[in-house]
Amino acid sequence: MRKACELVGGFLLFEGLVGIVHEFIGWFRLMALVRFLPFLDGYELYASIGLAVVGFIVVAVAEESGERPSGPLISGADRAPRE
């Protein structure tokens, strides 16, 4: 489930960034899917920013909900060196 959330969040983040670049520069004409939605006519930039923010949040939550290692992160870190 974590990988699926990362994939969806990455897609939303990518589409948001492509939409922002398209609004400012005009590149990625076919990749900016927001501009094909007729109810967002005139609000493409705001929708792209929203997509990028939501995508970033979904990826961050998916990363945070990942499995934690049960032991120490560094092997042997729980043992103090002998003096």
C-alpha positions in Angstrom: 0.0 0.0 0.0 2.9 2.3 0.8 4.3 2.0 -2.7 0.9 2.7 -4.3 0.6 5.9 -2.2 4.1 6.9 -3.2 3.3 6.3 -6.9 0.0 8.3 -6.8 1.7 11.1 -4.8 4.6 11.2 -7.2 2.2 11.4 -10.2 0.3 14.2 -8.6 3.5 16.1 -7.7 4.8 15.6 -11.2 1.6 16.8 -12.8 1.5 19.8 -10.5 5.0 20.8 -11.4 4.5 20.2 -15.1 1.3 22.4 -14.9 3.2 25.2 -13.2 6.0 25.0 -15.8 3.4 25.0 -18.6 1.7 28.1 -17.2 4.9 30.1 -16.9 6.9 28.9 -19.9 4.4 27.1 -22.2 6.4 23.9 -22.4 4.9 20.4 -21.8 1.7 21.2 -23.6 0.5 17.6 -23.8 1.6 16.6 -20.3 -0.2 19.2 -18.3 -3.5 17.4 -17.7 -5.0 20.2 -15.7 -5.5 22.4 -18.8 -7.8 19.8 -20.4 -10.3 20.1 -17.6 -13.0 22.6 -18.7 -14.2 23.5 -15.2 -10.7 24.8 -14.3 -10.6 27.3 -17.2 -8.7 30.3 -15.9 -7.5 28.6 -12.7 -4.9 26.2 -14.1 -2.1 27.7 -12.2 -3.9 27.4 -8.8 -4.9 23.9 -9.6 -1.4 22.9 -10.5 0.0 24.4 -7.3 -2.7 22.5 -5.4 -1.8 19.2 -7.2 1.9 19.7 -6.3 1.1 20.4 -2.7 -1.3 17.4 -2.4 1.2 15.2 -4.1 4.0 16.2 -1.8 1.8 15.6 1.2 0.8 12.1 0.0 4.5 11.2 -0.6 5.5 12.5 2.8 2.8 10.6 4.6 3.6 7.4 2.7 7.3 7.8 3.6 6.4 8.4 7.2 4.1 5.4 7.5 6.8 3.0 6.3 8.1 0.1 8.3 10.6 1.0 11.0 13.6 -1.3 11.5 13.3 -3.2 14.7 17.0 -3.1 15.6 19.6 -0.4 15.7 20.3 1.5 12.5 24.0 0.8 12.7 25.2 -2.7 13.3 26.8 -3.0 16.7 25.8 0.5 17.8 24.1 -0.8 21.0 27.5 -2.1 22.3 29.9 0.3 23.9 33.6 -0.2 23.2 35.6 -1.9 25.9 38.0 0.3 27.8 
